Structure formats: structure tokens, C-alpha cells
Amino acid sequence: MSRTAVWSEQSKRLKANAGWKRRLIHLFPVPALAVYTLFIVYPIVAAFSYSLFDWKGLQKGRSSGSAIS
């Protein structure tokens, strides 16, 4: 077996092993996005949905939302 054939096989194996590492790097932002969604996005969406109702203390009143009917 020639050197180029051996190097070719080794480079194929290294590229195959590096593939999962490249995909793994995309998982690192997931916890940060989850925290961001929990503390920033959810409260904004909840505030918008709460604003569409006429609240009476702890009971949700009738809809006072958009005038689209």
C-alpha cells in the first residue's frame, strides 16, 4: 500500500470524526436561547395576551381586545 493511499484513508477517517464535532457546536446556544425565551419572549407574549382582556382582580373578564369582528 502506498503512502498516498494510507494518507487518504487517514484523512477520510479524520473528516468523518470531525463531522460530529461540527454538528455539536450548534448545540451550545440552545441553553442560552431557552433562558432568553423564558425570561424575555414569554413575558412579552403573555403581557400582550393579558392586554386583550378586561381583568377583574383574579378573574379574567370579557374580551376587550381588538376591534376586528
Protein Blocks (a to p, Z undefined) as FASTA:
>chain_A
ZZklmmmmmmmmmmmmmmmmmmmmmmmmmmmmmmmmmmmmmmmmmmmmmmmpccehjacc
ddfbdfbZZ
